[in-house]
Amino acid sequence: MREMESVLFHPSGSPVPSFVPDPAHGRVFTVSRAVRSSEVTPGGRLRLDALARYLQDAAEDDLADSGWREPCDWLVRRVSVVIGGYPAYGEPLSLRTFCSATGPRWAERTTTVTRSGTDLMQAVAVWAAVGREDGRPVPLGPEFHRLYGGAAQGRTVSARLSLPGPPGQAGRAWPLRASDFDTAGHVNNAIAWAAAEDVLAGLGWLPARGELEYRRPILPGHDVRLAAGHAPGQLSCWLLNGPQLLASARLSRGTHWP
């Protein structure tokens, strides 16, 4: 049997971190899945880019299950993840997702990943609603608030981005592949997490927190470069197109992580 990288504790030493609870009222959607071999590292733990796909799939399944024919597309602006443990290959998981706050043209979605009744990861993502014809931000509309406003309970959220850019324009080539592009015509948001995984590999530690912000769409023809910086207990990385900042990530190590 191969050795697993799965981490089963939180930096504080407690089984799980303190996660945002599900709302007492309003829509909470749940979906189940198993960790597949294409979603893990050689050591067997769930990759962060696979987690990003889980979040996107859960959001799409929620919208489909609601029966709402949304008049817009959704583009992620930022994601923050708190990690109490990493699922391993073959493990069954449950994802619970709900709208936790709204803005004029965007909404916040909180998704919790659970294994055997224990919450392992929680992601909070801000998604912007954009028109399908021109890609410009559009108001959420009354039908969205009817379906999801109860869970948000009047909370509001900003779409402002705050992670700093790189100290310089150095970095290495990050070639784009045809399979990186999705129906919006630009690189899927999970690819930025794949870049973070590439920098994380070989460092000998796993993050307890992660943040990723999307500044600009990554489009066909972009000459993408990956830059990285290290600080004690922290890793930052950036995707660049020339001087343009495309995405920023910051991964933070917990006190007792390996």
C-alpha positions as CSV (number, residue, x, y, z in Angstrom):
1,M,0.0,0.0,0.0
2,R,1.4,3.4,-0.9
3,E,2.0,6.0,1.7
4,M,-0.7,8.7,1.8
5,E,-0.1,12.4,2.3
6,S,-3.6,12.9,3.8
7,V,-3.4,15.3,6.8
8,L,-6.0,14.6,9.4
9,F,-5.5,17.4,11.9
10,H,-5.7,21.2,12.1
11,P,-2.8,23.4,13.0
12,S,-4.3,24.2,16.4
13,G,-4.3,20.5,17.2
14,S,-8.1,20.3,17.2
15,P,-9.8,17.9,14.7
16,V,-11.2,20.7,12.6
17,P,-11.0,24.5,12.4
18,S,-13.9,26.7,13.3
19,F,-16.0,26.9,10.1
20,V,-18.9,29.2,9.3
21,P,-22.1,27.3,10.2
22,D,-24.9,26.6,7.7
23,P,-27.7,29.1,7.8
24,A,-30.6,28.4,10.0
25,H,-33.0,29.2,7.1
26,G,-32.7,29.4,3.3
27,R,-31.4,27.1,0.6
28,V,-28.5,24.8,1.4
29,F,-27.6,22.3,-1.4
30,T,-25.7,19.1,-0.8
31,V,-23.9,16.9,-3.3
32,S,-21.8,13.7,-2.9
33,R,-18.7,12.6,-4.7
34,A,-15.6,10.4,-4.3
35,V,-12.0,11.4,-4.6
36,R,-10.7,10.1,-8.0
37,S,-7.2,9.1,-9.0
38,S,-7.0,12.0,-11.4
39,E,-7.6,14.5,-8.6
40,V,-4.8,13.6,-6.2
41,T,-1.0,14.0,-5.9
42,P,1.3,10.9,-6.1
43,G,1.0,10.7,-2.3
44,G,-2.8,10.4,-2.6
45,R,-4.1,13.7,-1.2
46,L,-6.6,15.9,-2.9
47,R,-5.0,18.7,-5.0
48,L,-6.1,22.3,-4.7
49,D,-7.1,22.5,-8.4
50,A,-9.3,19.5,-7.9
51,L,-10.9,21.2,-4.9
52,A,-11.6,24.2,-7.2
53,R,-13.4,22.0,-9.6
54,Y,-15.4,20.5,-6.8
55,L,-16.5,24.0,-5.8
56,Q,-17.5,24.9,-9.4
57,D,-19.4,21.7,-9.9
58,A,-21.3,22.1,-6.7
59,A,-22.3,25.6,-7.7
60,E,-23.4,24.5,-11.1
61,D,-25.4,21.5,-9.6
62,D,-27.0,23.9,-7.2
63,L,-28.2,26.2,-9.9
64,A,-29.5,23.3,-12.0
65,D,-31.3,21.8,-9.1
66,S,-33.0,25.1,-8.2
67,G,-34.8,25.1,-11.6
68,W,-33.7,28.7,-12.2
69,R,-32.8,29.5,-15.8
70,E,-30.2,32.2,-14.8
71,P,-29.9,34.9,-17.5
72,C,-26.1,35.3,-16.8
73,D,-22.8,33.5,-16.4
74,W,-20.7,33.5,-13.2
75,L,-17.0,34.4,-13.1
76,V,-15.1,33.9,-9.8
77,R,-13.3,36.9,-8.5
78,R,-11.7,35.5,-5.3
79,V,-11.6,32.4,-3.2
80,S,-10.4,31.8,0.3
81,V,-10.0,28.3,1.7
82,V,-9.6,27.1,5.3
83,I,-8.2,23.6,5.6
84,G,-8.6,21.2,8.6
85,G,-7.5,18.1,6.6
86,Y,-6.9,16.8,3.1
87,P,-9.2,14.1,1.7
88,A,-7.4,11.1,0.3
89,Y,-7.8,9.0,-2.9
90,G,-11.0,6.9,-2.8
91,E,-12.7,8.7,0.1
92,P,-16.4,9.6,-0.2
93,L,-17.1,13.2,0.4
94,S,-20.1,15.5,0.8
95,L,-20.2,19.1,-0.2
96,R,-22.7,21.6,1.3
97,T,-23.1,25.0,-0.4
98,F,-25.1,28.1,0.1
99,C,-25.2,31.8,-0.7
100,S,-23.6,33.5,2.3
101,A,-23.7,37.2,1.2
102,T,-24.6,39.4,-1.8
103,G,-23.5,42.5,-3.6
104,P,-25.1,44.6,-6.4
105,R,-23.6,42.4,-9.2
106,W,-21.9,39.5,-7.3
107,A,-22.6,37.0,-4.6
108,E,-20.6,35.0,-2.1
109,R,-20.9,31.3,-1.9
110,T,-19.7,29.2,1.0
111,T,-19.0,25.5,0.5
112,T,-18.0,23.0,3.1
113,V,-16.3,19.7,2.3
114,T,-17.2,16.9,4.7
115,R,-15.8,13.4,5.2
116,S,-17.7,10.8,7.4
117,G,-19.5,13.6,9.1
118,T,-16.4,15.7,9.8
119,D,-16.0,19.1,8.1
120,L,-12.5,19.2,6.5
121,M,-12.4,22.2,4.3
122,Q,-14.4,25.4,3.8
123,A,-14.2,27.7,0.8
124,V,-15.7,31.2,0.5
125,A,-15.9,32.4,-3.0
126,V,-17.1,35.7,-4.6
127,W,-18.7,35.2,-8.0
128,A,-19.6,38.0,-10.4
129,A,-22.7,37.8,-12.5
130,V,-21.9,38.8,-16.1
131,G,-24.1,39.1,-19.2
132,R,-23.8,36.3,-21.8
133,E,-23.7,38.7,-24.7
134,D,-21.0,41.2,-23.6
135,G,-19.5,39.7,-20.4
136,R,-20.2,42.9,-18.5
137,P,-21.5,42.7,-14.8
138,V,-25.2,42.6,-14.4
139,P,-27.6,43.0,-11.4
140,L,-28.5,39.7,-9.6
141,G,-32.2,40.3,-10.1
142,P,-35.3,39.4,-8.0
143,E,-35.4,35.7,-8.9
144,F,-31.8,35.2,-7.5
145,H,-32.8,36.9,-4.3
146,R,-36.0,34.8,-4.0
147,L,-34.0,31.6,-4.3
148,Y,-30.8,32.5,-2.4
149,G,-31.6,35.6,-0.3
150,G,-32.9,33.6,2.6
151,A,-29.6,31.9,3.2
152,A,-27.6,35.2,2.8
153,Q,-29.8,36.7,5.6
154,G,-29.1,40.3,4.4
155,R,-25.3,40.0,4.6
156,T,-23.4,42.0,2.0
157,V,-19.9,41.4,0.6
158,S,-17.4,43.5,-1.4
159,A,-15.8,42.3,-4.6
160,R,-12.6,44.2,-3.9
161,L,-9.3,42.4,-4.4
162,S,-6.4,42.9,-1.9
163,L,-3.5,40.5,-2.6
164,P,-0.4,42.3,-3.7
165,G,1.3,41.8,-7.0
166,P,4.8,40.4,-7.4
167,P,7.9,42.4,-6.5
168,G,9.2,42.1,-10.0
169,Q,8.3,40.7,-13.4
170,A,10.5,37.6,-13.2
171,G,9.1,34.1,-13.5
172,R,9.1,31.1,-15.8
173,A,6.9,30.2,-18.7
174,W,3.5,28.7,-17.9
175,P,2.3,27.3,-21.2
176,L,-1.4,27.2,-21.9
177,R,-3.1,24.1,-23.2
178,A,-6.3,23.7,-25.2
179,S,-7.8,21.8,-22.4
180,D,-7.4,24.7,-20.0
181,F,-10.1,26.8,-21.7
182,D,-13.8,26.6,-20.8
183,T,-17.1,27.7,-22.3
184,A,-16.4,31.3,-21.4
185,G,-13.5,31.3,-23.8
186,H,-10.8,31.8,-21.2
187,V,-8.8,29.6,-18.8
188,N,-10.8,27.9,-16.1
189,N,-10.3,29.2,-12.6
190,A,-9.0,25.8,-11.4
191,I,-5.8,26.3,-13.6
192,A,-4.6,29.0,-11.3
193,W,-4.7,26.6,-8.4
194,A,-2.8,24.1,-10.5
195,A,-0.1,26.7,-10.8
196,A,0.0,27.1,-7.0
197,E,0.3,23.3,-6.7
198,D,3.2,23.4,-9.0
199,V,5.1,25.9,-6.8
200,L,4.0,24.1,-3.6
201,A,5.4,20.7,-4.8
202,G,8.6,19.8,-3.0
203,L,8.4,22.4,-0.3
204,G,7.7,19.8,2.4
205,W,4.6,21.5,3.9
206,L,0.9,21.8,3.2
207,P,-1.2,25.0,3.6
208,A,-3.8,25.5,6.2
209,R,-5.2,28.5,4.4
210,G,-5.3,29.5,0.8
211,E,-6.4,32.7,-1.0
212,L,-6.6,33.2,-4.8
213,E,-7.7,36.3,-6.6
214,Y,-8.5,36.6,-10.3
215,R,-7.5,40.0,-11.7
216,R,-8.1,39.4,-15.5
217,P,-9.2,36.6,-17.7
218,I,-6.4,34.4,-19.1
219,L,-7.1,34.4,-22.8
220,P,-5.8,32.6,-25.9
221,G,-2.6,34.2,-27.1
222,H,-1.5,35.3,-23.6
223,D,2.2,34.6,-22.9
224,V,1.7,33.5,-19.3
225,R,4.5,33.4,-16.8
226,L,4.5,32.0,-13.3
227,A,6.3,33.9,-10.6
228,A,6.7,32.9,-6.9
229,G,7.9,34.3,-3.6
230,H,8.5,32.8,-0.2
231,A,8.2,34.1,3.3
232,P,8.3,32.2,6.6
233,G,5.3,29.9,6.7
234,Q,3.9,31.5,3.5
235,L,4.0,31.0,-0.3
236,S,2.9,33.6,-2.8
237,C,2.6,33.1,-6.6
238,W,1.4,35.1,-9.5
239,L,0.3,34.5,-13.1
240,L,1.4,37.3,-15.5
241,N,0.9,38.3,-19.1
242,G,3.8,40.6,-19.6
243,P,3.4,43.4,-17.1
244,Q,-0.3,42.5,-16.6
245,L,-1.2,40.7,-13.3
246,L,-3.7,37.9,-14.1
247,A,-4.0,36.0,-10.8
248,S,-2.5,36.1,-7.3
249,A,-2.4,33.3,-4.7
250,R,-1.2,33.2,-1.1
251,L,-0.8,29.9,0.8
252,S,-0.2,29.9,4.5
253,R,1.3,27.2,6.6
254,G,-0.3,26.2,10.0
255,T,1.9,26.0,13.1
256,H,1.8,22.2,13.3
257,W,1.5,21.2,9.7
258,P,4.2,18.8,8.5
